[in-house]
Amino acid sequence: MSEIKELFCVPESSHYFLTHSIGLMPKSTEAHLSQAYLKPWQSGAEDIWPQWLNAIANFNGALASLLNSEPEQFCPQANVSSGLAKLIQSLPKVEGRNVILATQSDFPSAGFVLQQAERLGFTIRYIAKGQDLQSLDVWSEALADDVYCAFITHAHYNTNTLTPAAEITQLCRARGIMSIMDIAQSVGIVPIDLQVLDVDVVVGSCIKWLCGGPGAGYLWLRKERIQQLNPIDVGWFSHENPFEFDINNFDYASTAARFWGGTPSVASYIIASNSIKLMTEIGVQNIREHNRNLCQKIMSNVPEDCIASPTDLTKKGGTVVLKFSNSEQIEARLRDKNVLFDARQYGIRLSPHIYTDERDIDVLLGCLT
Ligand SMILES: Cc1ncc(COP(=O)(O)O)c(C=O)c1O
Protein backbone atom coordinates (compact mmCIF):
# COMPACT_ATOMS: atom_id res chain seq x y z
CA MET A 1 0.00 0.00 0.00
CA SER A 2 2.76 2.49 0.91
CA GLU A 3 4.37 1.60 -2.43
CA ILE A 4 1.20 2.60 -4.25
CA LYS A 5 0.94 5.83 -2.26
CA GLU A 6 4.46 6.61 -3.46
CA LEU A 7 3.14 6.74 -7.03
CA PHE A 8 1.11 9.88 -6.31
CA CYS A 9 1.93 13.47 -5.37
CA VAL A 10 0.49 13.22 -1.87
CA PRO A 11 0.85 16.35 0.27
CA GLU A 12 3.06 15.74 3.30
CA SER A 13 1.64 18.33 5.62
CA SER A 14 -2.06 17.64 5.08
CA HIS A 15 -4.55 14.76 4.89
CA TYR A 16 -6.24 14.73 1.52
CA PHE A 17 -9.93 13.71 1.41
CA LEU A 18 -11.00 15.71 -1.66
CA THR A 19 -10.88 13.08 -4.38
CA HIS A 20 -14.62 13.55 -5.09
CA SER A 21 -13.45 16.92 -6.46
CA ILE A 22 -9.90 16.34 -7.75
CA GLY A 23 -7.89 13.13 -7.60
CA LEU A 24 -4.20 13.62 -6.81
CA MET A 25 -1.69 13.69 -9.63
CA PRO A 26 0.39 10.57 -10.33
CA LYS A 27 4.11 11.31 -10.14
CA SER A 28 4.57 9.90 -13.63
CA THR A 29 2.31 12.58 -15.16
CA GLU A 30 4.99 15.22 -15.64
CA ALA A 31 7.38 12.99 -17.58
CA HIS A 32 4.55 11.49 -19.61
CA LEU A 33 3.19 14.91 -20.56
CA SER A 34 6.64 16.05 -21.56
CA GLN A 35 7.28 12.91 -23.60
CA ALA A 36 3.97 12.63 -25.43
CA TYR A 37 2.95 16.28 -25.72
CA LEU A 38 5.90 18.65 -25.45
CA LYS A 39 8.61 16.53 -27.10
CA PRO A 40 6.81 16.13 -30.45
CA TRP A 41 6.03 19.84 -30.46
CA GLN A 42 9.59 20.84 -29.46
CA SER A 43 10.94 18.66 -32.26
CA GLY A 44 9.21 20.76 -34.91
CA ALA A 45 8.96 17.55 -36.92
CA GLU A 46 6.46 16.84 -39.65
CA ASP A 47 4.56 14.32 -37.64
CA ILE A 48 3.48 16.39 -34.63
CA TRP A 49 -0.21 15.89 -35.39
CA PRO A 50 0.06 12.15 -36.11
CA GLN A 51 1.82 11.74 -32.76
CA TRP A 52 -0.76 13.80 -30.92
CA LEU A 53 -3.68 12.06 -32.59
CA ASN A 54 -2.13 8.76 -31.71
CA ALA A 55 -1.93 9.95 -28.10
CA ILE A 56 -5.64 10.78 -28.12
CA ALA A 57 -6.34 7.36 -29.63
CA ASN A 58 -4.46 5.98 -26.62
CA PHE A 59 -6.90 7.86 -24.38
CA ASN A 60 -9.82 6.07 -26.05
CA GLY A 61 -7.89 2.82 -25.78
CA ALA A 62 -7.18 3.32 -22.07
CA LEU A 63 -10.86 3.99 -21.39
CA ALA A 64 -11.80 0.94 -23.44
CA SER A 65 -9.52 -1.30 -21.34
CA LEU A 66 -10.75 0.19 -18.08
CA LEU A 67 -14.43 -0.10 -18.95
CA ASN A 68 -14.31 -3.24 -21.13
CA SER A 69 -15.45 -1.76 -24.41
CA GLU A 70 -14.00 -0.69 -27.77
CA PRO A 71 -12.03 2.52 -28.45
CA GLU A 72 -14.32 3.51 -31.36
CA GLN A 73 -17.24 3.78 -28.98
CA PHE A 74 -15.61 6.64 -27.07
CA CYS A 75 -15.45 10.26 -28.17
CA PRO A 76 -13.27 12.73 -26.23
CA GLN A 77 -15.19 15.71 -24.84
CA ALA A 78 -14.12 18.68 -22.74
CA ASN A 79 -16.30 17.63 -19.81
CA VAL A 80 -19.57 15.92 -18.90
CA SER A 81 -21.71 18.97 -19.63
CA SER A 82 -20.44 19.52 -23.15
CA GLY A 83 -20.76 15.82 -24.04
CA LEU A 84 -24.29 15.81 -22.73
CA ALA A 85 -25.19 19.01 -24.59
CA LYS A 86 -24.00 17.52 -27.89
CA LEU A 87 -25.95 14.37 -27.22
CA ILE A 88 -29.17 16.18 -26.34
CA GLN A 89 -29.01 18.19 -29.57
CA SER A 90 -28.64 15.00 -31.58
CA LEU A 91 -31.73 13.18 -30.31
CA PRO A 92 -34.22 12.27 -33.03
CA LYS A 93 -37.87 12.97 -32.19
CA VAL A 94 -40.20 10.10 -31.37
CA GLU A 95 -43.97 10.66 -31.55
CA GLY A 96 -45.62 10.48 -28.11
CA ARG A 97 -42.36 10.41 -26.18
CA ASN A 98 -40.93 13.77 -25.31
CA VAL A 99 -39.96 13.50 -21.64
CA ILE A 100 -36.37 13.49 -20.44
CA LEU A 101 -36.30 11.93 -16.98
CA ALA A 102 -33.70 13.12 -14.47
CA THR A 103 -33.53 13.45 -10.69
CA GLN A 104 -33.29 16.47 -8.40
CA SER A 105 -30.14 14.90 -7.02
CA ASP A 106 -28.18 14.96 -10.30
CA PHE A 107 -25.20 17.27 -10.61
CA PRO A 108 -26.71 20.73 -11.32
CA SER A 109 -24.62 21.23 -14.46
CA ALA A 110 -26.30 18.20 -16.03
CA GLY A 111 -29.69 19.68 -15.14
CA PHE A 112 -28.73 22.98 -16.75
CA VAL A 113 -27.87 21.14 -19.97
CA LEU A 114 -31.00 18.99 -19.95
CA GLN A 115 -33.19 22.06 -19.42
CA GLN A 116 -31.95 23.42 -22.78
CA ALA A 117 -33.65 20.46 -24.45
CA GLU A 118 -36.99 22.18 -23.70
CA ARG A 119 -36.13 24.50 -26.60
CA LEU A 120 -36.04 21.42 -28.81
CA GLY A 121 -39.50 20.29 -27.76
CA PHE A 122 -38.60 18.00 -24.87
CA THR A 123 -39.98 18.27 -21.34
CA ILE A 124 -37.83 17.61 -18.28
CA ARG A 125 -39.35 15.58 -15.47
CA TYR A 126 -37.45 15.08 -12.22
CA ILE A 127 -37.68 12.33 -9.68
CA ALA A 128 -38.29 14.48 -6.59
CA LYS A 129 -35.75 15.21 -3.88
CA GLY A 130 -36.01 12.75 -0.99
CA GLN A 131 -37.19 9.84 -3.15
CA ASP A 132 -35.17 6.65 -2.68
CA LEU A 133 -33.03 6.49 -5.81
CA GLN A 134 -31.98 2.95 -4.93
CA SER A 135 -35.57 1.75 -5.13
CA LEU A 136 -36.46 0.10 -8.42
CA ASP A 137 -40.11 0.83 -7.66
CA VAL A 138 -39.32 4.55 -7.74
CA TRP A 139 -37.58 4.19 -11.12
CA SER A 140 -40.21 1.86 -12.48
CA GLU A 141 -42.96 4.35 -11.74
CA ALA A 142 -40.97 7.23 -13.19
CA LEU A 143 -40.06 5.40 -16.41
CA ALA A 144 -43.49 6.03 -17.90
CA ASP A 145 -44.72 5.59 -21.49
CA ASP A 146 -43.97 9.19 -22.45
CA VAL A 147 -40.31 9.03 -21.33
CA TYR A 148 -37.88 9.30 -24.23
CA CYS A 149 -34.65 9.04 -22.28
CA ALA A 150 -33.52 8.72 -18.69
CA PHE A 151 -30.52 10.49 -17.24
CA ILE A 152 -29.11 8.25 -14.52
CA THR A 153 -26.34 9.42 -12.22
CA HIS A 154 -24.32 6.39 -11.16
CA ALA A 155 -22.88 7.88 -7.93
CA HIS A 156 -24.45 11.10 -6.67
CA TYR A 157 -22.19 13.99 -5.72
CA ASN A 158 -24.29 15.13 -2.75
CA THR A 159 -25.38 11.95 -0.92
CA ASN A 160 -22.98 9.57 -2.71
CA THR A 161 -25.88 7.20 -3.31
CA LEU A 162 -24.99 4.54 -5.87
CA THR A 163 -27.94 3.84 -8.12
CA PRO A 164 -28.65 0.23 -9.16
CA ALA A 165 -27.32 0.97 -12.64
CA ALA A 166 -27.77 -2.43 -14.30
CA GLU A 167 -31.34 -2.87 -13.08
CA ILE A 168 -32.38 0.63 -14.16
CA THR A 169 -30.84 0.31 -17.62
CA GLN A 170 -32.59 -3.06 -18.03
CA LEU A 171 -35.90 -1.42 -17.15
CA CYS A 172 -35.17 1.29 -19.74
CA ARG A 173 -34.32 -1.30 -22.38
CA ALA A 174 -37.52 -3.27 -21.72
CA ARG A 175 -39.56 -0.08 -22.14
CA GLY A 176 -37.77 1.29 -25.22
CA ILE A 177 -36.30 4.21 -23.26
CA MET A 178 -32.80 5.49 -24.02
CA SER A 179 -30.55 5.35 -20.96
CA ILE A 180 -27.81 7.94 -20.39
CA MET A 181 -25.47 7.41 -17.45
CA ASP A 182 -23.21 9.93 -15.72
CA ILE A 183 -20.21 8.08 -14.32
CA ALA A 184 -18.13 11.15 -13.34
CA GLN A 185 -18.36 10.33 -9.64
CA SER A 186 -18.13 6.52 -9.90
CA VAL A 187 -15.49 5.80 -12.54
CA GLY A 188 -12.23 4.69 -10.94
CA ILE A 189 -13.84 3.75 -7.62
CA VAL A 190 -16.73 1.50 -8.70
CA PRO A 191 -15.88 -1.26 -11.19
CA ILE A 192 -17.83 -0.64 -14.43
CA ASP A 193 -18.15 -3.16 -17.26
CA LEU A 194 -19.82 -1.70 -20.34
CA GLN A 195 -20.31 -5.17 -21.82
CA VAL A 196 -22.49 -6.02 -18.85
CA LEU A 197 -24.21 -2.70 -18.20
CA ASP A 198 -27.09 -2.48 -20.67
CA VAL A 199 -26.71 1.27 -21.16
CA ASP A 200 -27.07 3.36 -24.34
CA VAL A 201 -24.90 6.39 -23.60
CA VAL A 202 -22.30 7.21 -20.96
CA VAL A 203 -20.90 10.61 -20.09
CA GLY A 204 -17.91 10.90 -17.80
CA SER A 205 -14.69 12.63 -16.89
CA CYS A 206 -11.31 11.71 -15.40
CA ILE A 207 -10.67 14.39 -12.82
CA LYS A 208 -11.96 12.62 -9.72
CA TRP A 209 -11.20 8.99 -8.83
CA LEU A 210 -9.20 8.45 -12.03
CA CYS A 211 -6.76 11.19 -11.01
CA GLY A 212 -6.61 12.30 -14.64
CA GLY A 213 -6.97 16.07 -14.29
CA PRO A 214 -9.53 18.43 -15.87
CA GLY A 215 -10.47 18.65 -19.54
CA ALA A 216 -10.60 14.95 -20.39
CA GLY A 217 -14.29 14.17 -20.57
CA TYR A 218 -15.83 11.58 -22.88
CA LEU A 219 -19.01 10.32 -24.42
CA TRP A 220 -19.51 6.58 -24.93
CA LEU A 221 -22.17 5.22 -27.27
CA ARG A 222 -23.67 1.79 -27.60
CA LYS A 223 -22.85 0.55 -31.12
CA GLU A 224 -26.47 0.38 -32.30
CA ARG A 225 -27.06 3.97 -31.19
CA ILE A 226 -24.18 5.56 -33.10
CA GLN A 227 -25.89 5.66 -36.49
CA GLN A 228 -29.15 6.95 -34.96
CA LEU A 229 -27.57 10.07 -33.47
CA ASN A 230 -26.54 12.96 -35.71
CA PRO A 231 -25.01 15.76 -33.63
CA ILE A 232 -25.46 19.41 -34.59
CA ASP A 233 -22.23 20.52 -32.94
CA VAL A 234 -19.66 19.04 -35.35
CA GLY A 235 -16.34 19.85 -36.99
CA TRP A 236 -13.82 18.25 -39.30
CA PHE A 237 -12.91 15.62 -36.71
CA SER A 238 -16.56 14.49 -36.74
CA HIS A 239 -16.14 13.56 -40.41
CA GLU A 240 -15.62 9.98 -41.56
CA ASN A 241 -12.43 11.22 -43.22
CA PRO A 242 -11.29 14.49 -41.57
CA PHE A 243 -8.68 14.97 -44.30
CA GLU A 244 -11.08 14.85 -47.26
CA PHE A 245 -11.46 18.65 -47.19
CA ASP A 246 -14.55 18.89 -49.40
CA ILE A 247 -16.69 21.68 -47.95
CA ASN A 248 -19.75 20.31 -49.76
CA ASN A 249 -19.53 16.83 -48.35
CA PHE A 250 -20.03 16.42 -44.64
CA ASP A 251 -20.12 12.72 -43.87
CA TYR A 252 -20.66 11.71 -40.23
CA ALA A 253 -17.96 9.44 -38.83
CA SER A 254 -19.30 5.91 -38.46
CA THR A 255 -17.86 5.79 -34.93
CA ALA A 256 -18.56 7.84 -31.80
CA ALA A 257 -16.06 10.36 -33.25
CA ARG A 258 -19.05 11.97 -35.01
CA PHE A 259 -19.50 13.82 -31.69
CA TRP A 260 -15.99 15.22 -31.74
CA GLY A 261 -15.73 18.67 -33.41
CA GLY A 262 -12.89 20.89 -34.57
CA THR A 263 -9.17 20.74 -33.78
CA PRO A 264 -9.00 18.84 -30.49
CA SER A 265 -7.16 19.85 -27.37
CA VAL A 266 -4.43 17.32 -26.69
CA ALA A 267 -2.63 17.81 -23.37
CA SER A 268 -5.55 16.92 -21.12
CA TYR A 269 -6.08 13.55 -22.86
CA ILE A 270 -2.39 12.72 -22.64
CA ILE A 271 -2.40 13.47 -18.92
CA ALA A 272 -5.58 11.47 -18.38
CA SER A 273 -4.55 8.39 -20.36
CA ASN A 274 -1.44 8.00 -18.20
CA SER A 275 -3.66 8.08 -15.09
CA ILE A 276 -6.27 5.71 -16.49
CA LYS A 277 -3.55 3.18 -17.30
CA LEU A 278 -2.14 3.50 -13.79
CA MET A 279 -5.58 3.00 -12.22
CA THR A 280 -6.22 0.00 -14.45
CA GLU A 281 -2.91 -1.50 -13.32
CA ILE A 282 -3.67 -0.90 -9.64
CA GLY A 283 -7.14 -2.33 -10.29
CA VAL A 284 -10.43 -0.60 -9.55
CA GLN A 285 -11.52 -3.58 -7.48
CA ASN A 286 -8.44 -3.17 -5.24
CA ILE A 287 -9.07 0.56 -4.95
CA ARG A 288 -12.66 -0.13 -4.02
CA GLU A 289 -11.71 -2.62 -1.33
CA HIS A 290 -9.19 -0.24 0.21
CA ASN A 291 -11.74 2.58 0.08
CA ARG A 292 -14.42 0.41 1.67
CA ASN A 293 -12.17 -0.54 4.58
CA LEU A 294 -11.39 3.10 5.27
CA CYS A 295 -15.03 4.23 4.80
CA GLN A 296 -16.09 1.50 7.22
CA LYS A 297 -13.55 2.67 9.75
CA ILE A 298 -14.84 6.25 9.51
CA MET A 299 -18.48 5.17 9.75
CA SER A 300 -17.88 2.87 12.72
CA ASN A 301 -16.48 5.77 14.68
CA VAL A 302 -19.29 8.29 14.29
CA PRO A 303 -22.91 8.09 15.48
CA GLU A 304 -25.07 6.48 12.80
CA ASP A 305 -27.45 9.42 12.64
CA CYS A 306 -24.55 11.62 11.50
CA ILE A 307 -23.98 9.54 8.36
CA ALA A 308 -25.74 11.17 5.41
CA SER A 309 -24.38 8.80 2.73
CA PRO A 310 -25.66 5.20 2.54
CA THR A 311 -24.37 3.08 5.44
CA ASP A 312 -24.44 -0.06 3.30
CA LEU A 313 -21.04 -0.07 1.56
CA THR A 314 -22.49 -1.77 -1.52
CA LYS A 315 -24.91 1.12 -2.01
CA LYS A 316 -22.47 4.00 -2.04
CA GLY A 317 -19.63 5.34 -4.15
CA GLY A 318 -16.31 6.25 -2.52
CA THR A 319 -17.33 9.18 -0.35
CA VAL A 320 -18.57 9.34 3.22
CA VAL A 321 -20.90 12.27 3.88
CA LEU A 322 -21.26 13.32 7.51
CA LYS A 323 -23.71 15.80 9.00
CA PHE A 324 -23.05 17.02 12.54
CA SER A 325 -25.16 19.32 14.69
CA ASN A 326 -21.89 21.00 15.81
CA SER A 327 -20.66 21.17 12.25
CA GLU A 328 -18.82 24.49 12.62
CA GLN A 329 -16.80 23.14 15.53
CA ILE A 330 -15.92 19.94 13.66
CA GLU A 331 -14.97 21.84 10.52
CA ALA A 332 -12.70 24.14 12.54
CA ARG A 333 -10.98 21.09 14.09
CA LEU A 334 -10.49 19.52 10.66
CA ARG A 335 -8.95 22.70 9.33
CA ASP A 336 -6.73 22.95 12.37
CA LYS A 337 -5.34 19.46 11.71
CA ASN A 338 -4.95 20.07 7.97
CA VAL A 339 -7.61 17.58 6.99
CA LEU A 340 -8.77 18.61 3.52
CA PHE A 341 -12.53 18.21 3.00
CA ASP A 342 -15.44 20.17 1.61
CA ALA A 343 -19.01 20.65 2.72
CA ARG A 344 -22.22 20.61 0.73
CA GLN A 345 -25.90 20.81 1.63
CA TYR A 346 -25.93 17.21 2.95
CA GLY A 347 -22.77 17.52 5.01
CA ILE A 348 -19.00 17.16 5.05
CA ARG A 349 -17.62 15.09 2.16
CA LEU A 350 -14.65 12.80 2.82
CA SER A 351 -13.17 10.61 0.10
CA PRO A 352 -10.42 8.10 0.95
CA HIS A 353 -8.53 6.89 -2.13
CA ILE A 354 -5.77 4.37 -2.66
CA TYR A 355 -3.23 6.97 -1.46
CA THR A 356 -5.10 7.51 1.82
CA ASP A 357 -3.69 5.54 4.72
CA GLU A 358 -4.55 4.62 8.31
CA ARG A 359 -2.63 7.62 9.61
CA ASP A 360 -4.85 9.97 7.61
CA ILE A 361 -7.89 8.20 9.01
CA ASP A 362 -6.58 8.41 12.58
CA VAL A 363 -6.05 12.16 12.29
CA LEU A 364 -9.52 12.52 10.75
CA LEU A 365 -11.16 10.45 13.48
CA GLY A 366 -9.35 12.46 16.13
CA CYS A 367 -11.25 15.49 14.82
CA LEU A 368 -14.62 13.76 14.58
CA THR A 369 -14.81 11.97 17.88
C1 LIG B 1 -22.01 13.35 -10.76
C2 LIG B 1 -21.25 14.45 -11.42
N1 LIG B 1 -21.42 14.69 -12.74
C3 LIG B 1 -20.75 15.65 -13.38
C4 LIG B 1 -19.84 16.44 -12.70
C5 LIG B 1 -19.05 17.50 -13.42
O1 LIG B 1 -19.54 17.84 -14.68
P1 LIG B 1 -18.58 18.60 -15.70
O2 LIG B 1 -17.57 17.59 -16.16
O3 LIG B 1 -19.45 19.06 -16.79
O4 LIG B 1 -17.94 19.72 -14.97
C6 LIG B 1 -19.62 16.23 -11.34
C7 LIG B 1 -18.66 17.07 -10.59
O5 LIG B 1 -18.59 17.10 -9.40
C8 LIG B 1 -20.33 15.20 -10.70
O6 LIG B 1 -20.15 14.96 -9.40
The ligand as a Gaussian input file, in Angstrom:
#p B3LYP/6-31G(d) Opt

LIG

0 1
 C      -22.014000      13.348000     -10.762000
 C      -21.246000      14.453000     -11.425000
 N      -21.424000      14.692000     -12.736000
 C      -20.747000      15.652000     -13.378000
 C      -19.838000      16.443000     -12.701000
 C      -19.049000      17.498000     -13.417000
 O      -19.540000      17.844000     -14.678000
 P      -18.579000      18.599000     -15.704000
 O      -17.574000      17.590000     -16.162000
 O      -19.453000      19.057000     -16.792000
 O      -17.939000      19.717000     -14.968000
 C      -19.615000      16.227000     -11.338000
 C      -18.662000      17.075000     -10.585000
 O      -18.594000      17.102000      -9.401000
 C      -20.335000      15.204000     -10.697000
 O      -20.155000      14.956000      -9.399000

